Amino acid sequence: MDVALSMTNYLFSKEEYEEKNLIFSPLSIQAALAVMDAGSDGRTSFSPSSDLTPLITSPL
């Protein structure tokens, strides 16, 4: 759950979201990361999930 909370802090600290309403579920991000981990194999499976944070939040 640390990754989801870290991502929440990252999103809410961005200036572009300061005056906007944002609905965000850390639990859904944790679930998505768990599914990605379950489907990965080898080196990817052992990578810390926090390495994925910039990749997931970049399109936002």
mmCIF file of the N, C-alpha and C atoms, coordinates in Angstrom:
data_MODEL
# 
_entry.id   MODEL 
# 
loop_
_atom_site.group_PDB 
_atom_site.id 
_atom_site.type_symbol 
_atom_site.label_atom_id 
_atom_site.label_alt_id 
_atom_site.label_comp_id 
_atom_site.label_asym_id 
_atom_site.label_entity_id 
_atom_site.label_seq_id 
_atom_site.pdbx_PDB_ins_code 
_atom_site.Cartn_x 
_atom_site.Cartn_y 
_atom_site.Cartn_z 
_atom_site.occupancy 
_atom_site.B_iso_or_equiv 
_atom_site.pdbx_formal_charge 
_atom_site.auth_seq_id 
_atom_site.auth_comp_id 
_atom_site.auth_asym_id 
_atom_site.auth_atom_id 
_atom_site.pdbx_PDB_model_num 
ATOM 1   N N  . MET A 1 1  ? 0.816   -1.191  0.000   1.00 0.00 ? 1  MET A N  1 
ATOM 2   C CA . MET A 1 1  ? 0.000   0.000   0.000   1.00 0.00 ? 1  MET A CA 1 
ATOM 3   C C  . MET A 1 1  ? 0.862   1.258   0.000   1.00 0.00 ? 1  MET A C  1 
ATOM 4   N N  . ASP A 1 2  ? 2.138   1.136   0.351   1.00 0.00 ? 2  ASP A N  1 
ATOM 5   C CA . ASP A 1 2  ? 3.030   2.295   0.364   1.00 0.00 ? 2  ASP A CA 1 
ATOM 6   C C  . ASP A 1 2  ? 3.138   2.939   -1.011  1.00 0.00 ? 2  ASP A C  1 
ATOM 7   N N  . VAL A 1 3  ? 3.153   2.122   -2.051  1.00 0.00 ? 3  VAL A N  1 
ATOM 8   C CA . VAL A 1 3  ? 3.265   2.650   -3.412  1.00 0.00 ? 3  VAL A CA 1 
ATOM 9   C C  . VAL A 1 3  ? 2.034   3.474   -3.755  1.00 0.00 ? 3  VAL A C  1 
ATOM 10  N N  . ALA A 1 4  ? 0.873   2.976   -3.399  1.00 0.00 ? 4  ALA A N  1 
ATOM 11  C CA . ALA A 1 4  ? -0.364  3.700   -3.688  1.00 0.00 ? 4  ALA A CA 1 
ATOM 12  C C  . ALA A 1 4  ? -0.402  5.033   -2.943  1.00 0.00 ? 4  ALA A C  1 
ATOM 13  N N  . LEU A 1 5  ? 0.022   5.053   -1.705  1.00 0.00 ? 5  LEU A N  1 
ATOM 14  C CA . LEU A 1 5  ? 0.046   6.303   -0.946  1.00 0.00 ? 5  LEU A CA 1 
ATOM 15  C C  . LEU A 1 5  ? 1.094   7.260   -1.492  1.00 0.00 ? 5  LEU A C  1 
ATOM 16  N N  . SER A 1 6  ? 2.219   6.721   -1.910  1.00 0.00 ? 6  SER A N  1 
ATOM 17  C CA . SER A 1 6  ? 3.252   7.548   -2.530  1.00 0.00 ? 6  SER A CA 1 
ATOM 18  C C  . SER A 1 6  ? 2.728   8.180   -3.816  1.00 0.00 ? 6  SER A C  1 
ATOM 19  N N  . MET A 1 7  ? 1.994   7.401   -4.589  1.00 0.00 ? 7  MET A N  1 
ATOM 20  C CA . MET A 1 7  ? 1.425   7.911   -5.833  1.00 0.00 ? 7  MET A CA 1 
ATOM 21  C C  . MET A 1 7  ? 0.372   8.981   -5.547  1.00 0.00 ? 7  MET A C  1 
ATOM 22  N N  . THR A 1 8  ? -0.407  8.780   -4.505  1.00 0.00 ? 8  THR A N  1 
ATOM 23  C CA . THR A 1 8  ? -1.406  9.773   -4.115  1.00 0.00 ? 8  THR A CA 1 
ATOM 24  C C  . THR A 1 8  ? -0.732  11.089  -3.760  1.00 0.00 ? 8  THR A C  1 
ATOM 25  N N  . ASN A 1 9  ? 0.310   11.031  -2.966  1.00 0.00 ? 9  ASN A N  1 
ATOM 26  C CA . ASN A 1 9  ? 1.056   12.245  -2.611  1.00 0.00 ? 9  ASN A CA 1 
ATOM 27  C C  . ASN A 1 9  ? 1.641   12.910  -3.845  1.00 0.00 ? 9  ASN A C  1 
ATOM 28  N N  . TYR A 1 10 ? 2.146   12.105  -4.770  1.00 0.00 ? 10 TYR A N  1 
ATOM 29  C CA . TYR A 1 10 ? 2.728   12.637  -6.002  1.00 0.00 ? 10 TYR A CA 1 
ATOM 30  C C  . TYR A 1 10 ? 1.672   13.385  -6.816  1.00 0.00 ? 10 TYR A C  1 
ATOM 31  N N  . LEU A 1 11 ? 0.510   12.770  -6.986  1.00 0.00 ? 11 LEU A N  1 
ATOM 32  C CA . LEU A 1 11 ? -0.543  13.399  -7.786  1.00 0.00 ? 11 LEU A CA 1 
ATOM 33  C C  . LEU A 1 11 ? -1.057  14.680  -7.150  1.00 0.00 ? 11 LEU A C  1 
ATOM 34  N N  . PHE A 1 12 ? -1.316  14.643  -5.850  1.00 0.00 ? 12 PHE A N  1 
ATOM 35  C CA . PHE A 1 12 ? -1.884  15.809  -5.197  1.00 0.00 ? 12 PHE A CA 1 
ATOM 36  C C  . PHE A 1 12 ? -0.872  16.933  -4.992  1.00 0.00 ? 12 PHE A C  1 
ATOM 37  N N  . SER A 1 13 ? 0.399   16.671  -5.178  1.00 0.00 ? 13 SER A N  1 
ATOM 38  C CA . SER A 1 13 ? 1.398   17.726  -5.041  1.00 0.00 ? 13 SER A CA 1 
ATOM 39  C C  . SER A 1 13 ? 1.619   18.474  -6.355  1.00 0.00 ? 13 SER A C  1 
ATOM 40  N N  . LYS A 1 14 ? 1.074   17.969  -7.451  1.00 0.00 ? 14 LYS A N  1 
ATOM 41  C CA . LYS A 1 14 ? 1.247   18.631  -8.745  1.00 0.00 ? 14 LYS A CA 1 
ATOM 42  C C  . LYS A 1 14 ? 0.413   19.913  -8.791  1.00 0.00 ? 14 LYS A C  1 
ATOM 43  N N  . GLU A 1 15 ? 1.028   20.967  -9.274  1.00 0.00 ? 15 GLU A N  1 
ATOM 44  C CA . GLU A 1 15 ? 0.388   22.274  -9.325  1.00 0.00 ? 15 GLU A CA 1 
ATOM 45  C C  . GLU A 1 15 ? -0.855  22.274  -10.217 1.00 0.00 ? 15 GLU A C  1 
ATOM 46  N N  . GLU A 1 16 ? -0.841  21.500  -11.284 1.00 0.00 ? 16 GLU A N  1 
ATOM 47  C CA . GLU A 1 16 ? -1.964  21.498  -12.225 1.00 0.00 ? 16 GLU A CA 1 
ATOM 48  C C  . GLU A 1 16 ? -3.253  20.927  -11.629 1.00 0.00 ? 16 GLU A C  1 
ATOM 49  N N  . TYR A 1 17 ? -3.151  20.210  -10.518 1.00 0.00 ? 17 TYR A N  1 
ATOM 50  C CA . TYR A 1 17 ? -4.333  19.640  -9.880  1.00 0.00 ? 17 TYR A CA 1 
ATOM 51  C C  . TYR A 1 17 ? -4.762  20.420  -8.641  1.00 0.00 ? 17 TYR A C  1 
ATOM 52  N N  . GLU A 1 18 ? -4.101  21.541  -8.359  1.00 0.00 ? 18 GLU A N  1 
ATOM 53  C CA . GLU A 1 18 ? -4.380  22.301  -7.141  1.00 0.00 ? 18 GLU A CA 1 
ATOM 54  C C  . GLU A 1 18 ? -5.829  22.753  -7.027  1.00 0.00 ? 18 GLU A C  1 
ATOM 55  N N  . GLU A 1 19 ? -6.386  23.296  -8.089  1.00 0.00 ? 19 GLU A N  1 
ATOM 56  C CA . GLU A 1 19 ? -7.730  23.857  -8.026  1.00 0.00 ? 19 GLU A CA 1 
ATOM 57  C C  . GLU A 1 19 ? -8.754  22.991  -8.751  1.00 0.00 ? 19 GLU A C  1 
ATOM 58  N N  . LYS A 1 20 ? -8.487  21.711  -8.870  1.00 0.00 ? 20 LYS A N  1 
ATOM 59  C CA . LYS A 1 20 ? -9.402  20.806  -9.553  1.00 0.00 ? 20 LYS A CA 1 
ATOM 60  C C  . LYS A 1 20 ? -9.868  19.719  -8.603  1.00 0.00 ? 20 LYS A C  1 
ATOM 61  N N  . ASN A 1 21 ? -11.038 19.204  -8.888  1.00 0.00 ? 21 ASN A N  1 
ATOM 62  C CA . ASN A 1 21 ? -11.545 18.059  -8.135  1.00 0.00 ? 21 ASN A CA 1 
ATOM 63  C C  . ASN A 1 21 ? -10.924 16.807  -8.726  1.00 0.00 ? 21 ASN A C  1 
ATOM 64  N N  . LEU A 1 22 ? -10.398 15.976  -7.884  1.00 0.00 ? 22 LEU A N  1 
ATOM 65  C CA . LEU A 1 22 ? -9.728  14.764  -8.339  1.00 0.00 ? 22 LEU A CA 1 
ATOM 66  C C  . LEU A 1 22 ? -10.188 13.597  -7.484  1.00 0.00 ? 22 LEU A C  1 
ATOM 67  N N  . ILE A 1 23 ? -10.697 12.574  -8.145  1.00 0.00 ? 23 ILE A N  1 
ATOM 68  C CA . ILE A 1 23 ? -11.091 11.353  -7.439  1.00 0.00 ? 23 ILE A CA 1 
ATOM 69  C C  . ILE A 1 23 ? -10.038 10.310  -7.743  1.00 0.00 ? 23 ILE A C  1 
ATOM 70  N N  . PHE A 1 24 ? -9.489  9.744   -6.696  1.00 0.00 ? 24 PHE A N  1 
ATOM 71  C CA . PHE A 1 24 ? -8.364  8.830   -6.854  1.00 0.00 ? 24 PHE A CA 1 
ATOM 72  C C  . PHE A 1 24 ? -8.464  7.751   -5.797  1.00 0.00 ? 24 PHE A C  1 
ATOM 73  N N  . SER A 1 25 ? -8.363  6.508   -6.200  1.00 0.00 ? 25 SER A N  1 
ATOM 74  C CA . SER A 1 25 ? -8.444  5.403   -5.254  1.00 0.00 ? 25 SER A CA 1 
ATOM 75  C C  . SER A 1 25 ? -7.095  4.696   -5.153  1.00 0.00 ? 25 SER A C  1 
ATOM 76  N N  . PRO A 1 26 ? -6.375  4.883   -4.043  1.00 0.00 ? 26 PRO A N  1 
ATOM 77  C CA . PRO A 1 26 ? -5.102  4.179   -3.872  1.00 0.00 ? 26 PRO A CA 1 
ATOM 78  C C  . PRO A 1 26 ? -5.270  2.663   -3.917  1.00 0.00 ? 26 PRO A C  1 
ATOM 79  N N  . LEU A 1 27 ? -6.411  2.172   -3.460  1.00 0.00 ? 27 LEU A N  1 
ATOM 80  C CA . LEU A 1 27 ? -6.650  0.736   -3.467  1.00 0.00 ? 27 LEU A CA 1 
ATOM 81  C C  . LEU A 1 27 ? -6.722  0.186   -4.891  1.00 0.00 ? 27 LEU A C  1 
ATOM 82  N N  . SER A 1 28 ? -7.326  0.935   -5.816  1.00 0.00 ? 28 SER A N  1 
ATOM 83  C CA . SER A 1 28 ? -7.403  0.462   -7.201  1.00 0.00 ? 28 SER A CA 1 
ATOM 84  C C  . SER A 1 28 ? -6.020  0.425   -7.847  1.00 0.00 ? 28 SER A C  1 
ATOM 85  N N  . ILE A 1 29 ? -5.160  1.376   -7.505  1.00 0.00 ? 29 ILE A N  1 
ATOM 86  C CA . ILE A 1 29 ? -3.790  1.359   -8.030  1.00 0.00 ? 29 ILE A CA 1 
ATOM 87  C C  . ILE A 1 29 ? -3.039  0.163   -7.465  1.00 0.00 ? 29 ILE A C  1 
ATOM 88  N N  . GLN A 1 30 ? -3.224  -0.108  -6.181  1.00 0.00 ? 30 GLN A N  1 
ATOM 89  C CA . GLN A 1 30 ? -2.568  -1.264  -5.564  1.00 0.00 ? 30 GLN A CA 1 
ATOM 90  C C  . GLN A 1 30 ? -3.034  -2.552  -6.228  1.00 0.00 ? 30 GLN A C  1 
ATOM 91  N N  . ALA A 1 31 ? -4.324  -2.639  -6.529  1.00 0.00 ? 31 ALA A N  1 
ATOM 92  C CA . ALA A 1 31 ? -4.866  -3.831  -7.195  1.00 0.00 ? 31 ALA A CA 1 
ATOM 93  C C  . ALA A 1 31 ? -4.287  -3.973  -8.602  1.00 0.00 ? 31 ALA A C  1 
ATOM 94  N N  . ALA A 1 32 ? -4.175  -2.871  -9.333  1.00 0.00 ? 32 ALA A N  1 
ATOM 95  C CA . ALA A 1 32 ? -3.607  -2.915  -10.685 1.00 0.00 ? 32 ALA A CA 1 
ATOM 96  C C  . ALA A 1 32 ? -2.144  -3.354  -10.647 1.00 0.00 ? 32 ALA A C  1 
ATOM 97  N N  . LEU A 1 33 ? -1.386  -2.850  -9.687  1.00 0.00 ? 33 LEU A N  1 
ATOM 98  C CA . LEU A 1 33 ? 0.015   -3.253  -9.560  1.00 0.00 ? 33 LEU A CA 1 
ATOM 99  C C  . LEU A 1 33 ? 0.132   -4.726  -9.179  1.00 0.00 ? 33 LEU A C  1 
ATOM 100 N N  . ALA A 1 34 ? -0.786  -5.213  -8.361  1.00 0.00 ? 34 ALA A N  1 
ATOM 101 C CA . ALA A 1 34 ? -0.774  -6.629  -7.978  1.00 0.00 ? 34 ALA A CA 1 
ATOM 102 C C  . ALA A 1 34 ? -1.050  -7.519  -9.184  1.00 0.00 ? 34 ALA A C  1 
ATOM 103 N N  . VAL A 1 35 ? -1.979  -7.105  -10.043 1.00 0.00 ? 35 VAL A N  1 
ATOM 104 C CA . VAL A 1 35 ? -2.280  -7.871  -11.260 1.00 0.00 ? 35 VAL A CA 1 
ATOM 105 C C  . VAL A 1 35 ? -1.075  -7.861  -12.197 1.00 0.00 ? 35 VAL A C  1 
ATOM 106 N N  . MET A 1 36 ? -0.422  -6.707  -12.332 1.00 0.00 ? 36 MET A N  1 
ATOM 107 C CA . MET A 1 36 ? 0.768   -6.627  -13.189 1.00 0.00 ? 36 MET A CA 1 
ATOM 108 C C  . MET A 1 36 ? 1.886   -7.507  -12.644 1.00 0.00 ? 36 MET A C  1 
ATOM 109 N N  . ASP A 1 37 ? 2.052   -7.525  -11.331 1.00 0.00 ? 37 ASP A N  1 
ATOM 110 C CA . ASP A 1 37 ? 3.084   -8.359  -10.720 1.00 0.00 ? 37 ASP A CA 1 
ATOM 111 C C  . ASP A 1 37 ? 2.777   -9.841  -10.919 1.00 0.00 ? 37 ASP A C  1 
ATOM 112 N N  . ALA A 1 38 ? 1.512   -10.201 -10.789 1.00 0.00 ? 38 ALA A N  1 
ATOM 113 C CA . ALA A 1 38 ? 1.121   -11.604 -10.957 1.00 0.00 ? 38 ALA A CA 1 
ATOM 114 C C  . ALA A 1 38 ? 1.352   -12.075 -12.392 1.00 0.00 ? 38 ALA A C  1 
ATOM 115 N N  . GLY A 1 39 ? 1.205   -11.170 -13.350 1.00 0.00 ? 39 GLY A N  1 
ATOM 116 C CA . GLY A 1 39 ? 1.379   -11.539 -14.753 1.00 0.00 ? 39 GLY A CA 1 
ATOM 117 C C  . GLY A 1 39 ? 2.798   -11.419 -15.256 1.00 0.00 ? 39 GLY A C  1 
ATOM 118 N N  . SER A 1 40 ? 3.688   -10.877 -14.439 1.00 0.00 ? 40 SER A N  1 
ATOM 119 C CA . SER A 1 40 ? 5.075   -10.700 -14.876 1.00 0.00 ? 40 SER A CA 1 
ATOM 120 C C  . SER A 1 40 ? 5.916   -11.904 -14.479 1.00 0.00 ? 40 SER A C  1 
ATOM 121 N N  . ASP A 1 41 ? 7.066   -11.981 -15.104 1.00 0.00 ? 41 ASP A N  1 
ATOM 122 C CA . ASP A 1 41 ? 7.943   -13.116 -14.854 1.00 0.00 ? 41 ASP A CA 1 
ATOM 123 C C  . ASP A 1 41 ? 9.389   -12.628 -14.835 1.00 0.00 ? 41 ASP A C  1 
ATOM 124 N N  . GLY A 1 42 ? 10.237  -13.333 -14.165 1.00 0.00 ? 42 GLY A N  1 
ATOM 125 C CA . GLY A 1 42 ? 11.670  -13.025 -14.178 1.00 0.00 ? 42 GLY A CA 1 
ATOM 126 C C  . GLY A 1 42 ? 12.013  -11.752 -13.442 1.00 0.00 ? 42 GLY A C  1 
ATOM 127 N N  . ARG A 1 43 ? 12.898  -10.962 -14.050 1.00 0.00 ? 43 ARG A N  1 
ATOM 128 C CA . ARG A 1 43 ? 13.415  -9.751  -13.418 1.00 0.00 ? 43 ARG A CA 1 
ATOM 129 C C  . ARG A 1 43 ? 12.321  -8.726  -13.142 1.00 0.00 ? 43 ARG A C  1 
ATOM 130 N N  . THR A 1 44 ? 11.358  -8.618  -14.046 1.00 0.00 ? 44 THR A N  1 
ATOM 131 C CA . THR A 1 44 ? 10.265  -7.669  -13.864 1.00 0.00 ? 44 THR A CA 1 
ATOM 132 C C  . THR A 1 44 ? 9.474   -7.976  -12.608 1.00 0.00 ? 44 THR A C  1 
ATOM 133 N N  . SER A 1 45 ? 9.306   -9.238  -12.317 1.00 0.00 ? 45 SER A N  1 
ATOM 134 C CA . SER A 1 45 ? 8.545   -9.647  -11.144 1.00 0.00 ? 45 SER A CA 1 
ATOM 135 C C  . SER A 1 45 ? 9.224   -9.210  -9.850  1.00 0.00 ? 45 SER A C  1 
ATOM 136 N N  . PHE A 1 46 ? 10.527  -9.078  -9.859  1.00 0.00 ? 46 PHE A N  1 
ATOM 137 C CA . PHE A 1 46 ? 11.261  -8.716  -8.648  1.00 0.00 ? 46 PHE A CA 1 
ATOM 138 C C  . PHE A 1 46 ? 11.500  -7.218  -8.516  1.00 0.00 ? 46 PHE A C  1 
ATOM 139 N N  . SER A 1 47 ? 11.117  -6.421  -9.517  1.00 0.00 ? 47 SER A N  1 
ATOM 140 C CA . SER A 1 47 ? 11.314  -4.976  -9.456  1.00 0.00 ? 47 SER A CA 1 
ATOM 141 C C  . SER A 1 47 ? 10.374  -4.364  -8.426  1.00 0.00 ? 47 SER A C  1 
ATOM 142 N N  . PRO A 1 48 ? 10.859  -3.397  -7.658  1.00 0.00 ? 48 PRO A N  1 
ATOM 143 C CA . PRO A 1 48 ? 9.966   -2.721  -6.713  1.00 0.00 ? 48 PRO A CA 1 
ATOM 144 C C  . PRO A 1 48 ? 8.861   -1.987  -7.466  1.00 0.00 ? 48 PRO A C  1 
ATOM 145 N N  . SER A 1 49 ? 7.661   -2.041  -6.955  1.00 0.00 ? 49 SER A N  1 
ATOM 146 C CA . SER A 1 49 ? 6.524   -1.405  -7.620  1.00 0.00 ? 49 SER A CA 1 
ATOM 147 C C  . SER A 1 49 ? 6.687   0.102   -7.722  1.00 0.00 ? 49 SER A C  1 
ATOM 148 N N  . SER A 1 50 ? 7.451   0.708   -6.825  1.00 0.00 ? 50 SER A N  1 
ATOM 149 C CA . SER A 1 50 ? 7.619   2.157   -6.865  1.00 0.00 ? 50 SER A CA 1 
ATOM 150 C C  . SER A 1 50 ? 8.353   2.600   -8.123  1.00 0.00 ? 50 SER A C  1 
ATOM 151 N N  . ASP A 1 51 ? 9.072   1.696   -8.781  1.00 0.00 ? 51 ASP A N  1 
ATOM 152 C CA . ASP A 1 51 ? 9.722   2.036   -10.042 1.00 0.00 ? 51 ASP A CA 1 
ATOM 153 C C  . ASP A 1 51 ? 8.703   2.334   -11.131 1.00 0.00 ? 51 ASP A C  1 
ATOM 154 N N  . LEU A 1 52 ? 7.480   1.860   -10.974 1.00 0.00 ? 52 LEU A N  1 
ATOM 155 C CA . LEU A 1 52 ? 6.437   2.043   -11.977 1.00 0.00 ? 52 LEU A CA 1 
ATOM 156 C C  . LEU A 1 52 ? 5.684   3.354   -11.805 1.00 0.00 ? 52 LEU A C  1 
ATOM 157 N N  . THR A 1 53 ? 5.846   4.019   -10.686 1.00 0.00 ? 53 THR A N  1 
ATOM 158 C CA . THR A 1 53 ? 5.076   5.223   -10.400 1.00 0.00 ? 53 THR A CA 1 
ATOM 159 C C  . THR A 1 53 ? 5.172   6.280   -11.496 1.00 0.00 ? 53 THR A C  1 
ATOM 160 N N  . PRO A 1 54 ? 6.360   6.661   -11.990 1.00 0.00 ? 54 PRO A N  1 
ATOM 161 C CA . PRO A 1 54 ? 6.411   7.671   -13.051 1.00 0.00 ? 54 PRO A CA 1 
ATOM 162 C C  . PRO A 1 54 ? 5.743   7.207   -14.343 1.00 0.00 ? 54 PRO A C  1 
ATOM 163 N N  . LEU A 1 55 ? 5.800   5.926   -14.633 1.00 0.00 ? 55 LEU A N  1 
ATOM 164 C CA . LEU A 1 55 ? 5.181   5.419   -15.857 1.00 0.00 ? 55 LEU A CA 1 
ATOM 165 C C  . LEU A 1 55 ? 3.668   5.491   -15.794 1.00 0.00 ? 55 LEU A C  1 
ATOM 166 N N  . ILE A 1 56 ? 3.127   5.242   -14.634 1.00 0.00 ? 56 ILE A N  1 
ATOM 167 C CA . ILE A 1 56 ? 1.674   5.247   -14.489 1.00 0.00 ? 56 ILE A CA 1 
ATOM 168 C C  . ILE A 1 56 ? 1.137   6.670   -14.428 1.00 0.00 ? 56 ILE A C  1 
ATOM 169 N N  . THR A 1 57 ? 1.837   7.568   -13.771 1.00 0.00 ? 57 THR A N  1 
ATOM 170 C CA . THR A 1 57 ? 1.329   8.924   -13.592 1.00 0.00 ? 57 THR A CA 1 
ATOM 171 C C  . THR A 1 57 ? 1.681   9.853   -14.736 1.00 0.00 ? 57 THR A C  1 
ATOM 172 N N  . SER A 1 58 ? 2.579   9.472   -15.644 1.00 0.00 ? 58 SER A N  1 
ATOM 173 C CA . SER A 1 58 ? 2.981   10.372  -16.720 1.00 0.00 ? 58 SER A CA 1 
ATOM 174 C C  . SER A 1 58 ? 1.833   10.775  -17.643 1.00 0.00 ? 58 SER A C  1 
ATOM 175 N N  . PRO A 1 59 ? 0.882   9.885   -17.992 1.00 0.00 ? 59 PRO A N  1 
ATOM 176 C CA . PRO A 1 59 ? -0.210  10.326  -18.857 1.00 0.00 ? 59 PRO A CA 1 
ATOM 177 C C  . PRO A 1 59 ? -1.221  11.227  -18.156 1.00 0.00 ? 59 PRO A C  1 
ATOM 178 N N  . LEU A 1 60 ? -1.191  11.271  -16.833 1.00 0.00 ? 60 LEU A N  1 
ATOM 179 C CA . LEU A 1 60 ? -2.194  12.057  -16.107 1.00 0.00 ? 60 LEU A CA 1 
ATOM 180 C C  . LEU A 1 60 ? -1.925  13.500  -16.217 1.00 0.00 ? 60 LEU A C  1 
# 
